[in-house]
Amino acid sequence: MGEGDAGSGLEPDVAALPVGRRAGNAAAVRVPYDPGVANYTAKRISEMEAGYGGGFVKARAELGVTAFGMQVIRLPADFSDYPEHDHAGDGQEEVYIPFGGSGWLDIEGERVELDGDLMVRVPAGTRRKLYSGPEGMQVLVIGGCPGEGYKISSDSELTTS
């Protein structure tokens, strides 16, 4: 059998792949820890579970991250219904990293244009709201509470296995 031909021949047998290699369309590759080789998880965003009509991609849970919050927000073209919010109640600060499309972040009335070369940190008590431009937008959002261990939110957990 050739590489990727294991099992039914339709999907590669992840266990049969060399350590440190990502299987083409396999759901996710979790490489067991071995101090002599790379240890990682890799998965395409398009293959990850998403909530809220597909707009909240559960990247943290899909990759098995437990040290900090991390989600991908996908907004359709010219979307303005993303909820304005802050994290005064839970103390979480967030970093927004746009990586597709166009849009802006309204931070307490100040418009900050988002592009692929800009990262924005917003502290817990500051109100923020995302807006997308004519191409829609994808943004990686990383969050955590300064000085505390990360507490996993139930809405970021996977609902499928």
C-alpha angles and dihedrals in degrees: 000000000000126000110292092017097098122121114000093356090239098091129023117256101244092202090056095054121098114264112266095029126112118226113232103243100358113137095242135335117223110183114207116241115267116159090220098058141042118281117204148128121231129186135155115248089230089061096050126103114257133193134200095047094316096305098107111058111197095222095153094057094039091055095040094242112164104163097073142002118266129170136159115231114206117193125185121232116301093358117171103164098087104126119258107232149150133204099230089128098054101026095233120154119201138208118208118206114180116207107165138034123353140284146113144253119233107213109188091321097320115114114221113189112223122217135156092272100053131082120188127200117201119190122228101262097045119103116234139175132184124223126184129217130224094293095049118237144249119205130181108218119197120188144176143143115262112249095006137096114254117267112207114232115223093229089062093056122101118259094195130054 
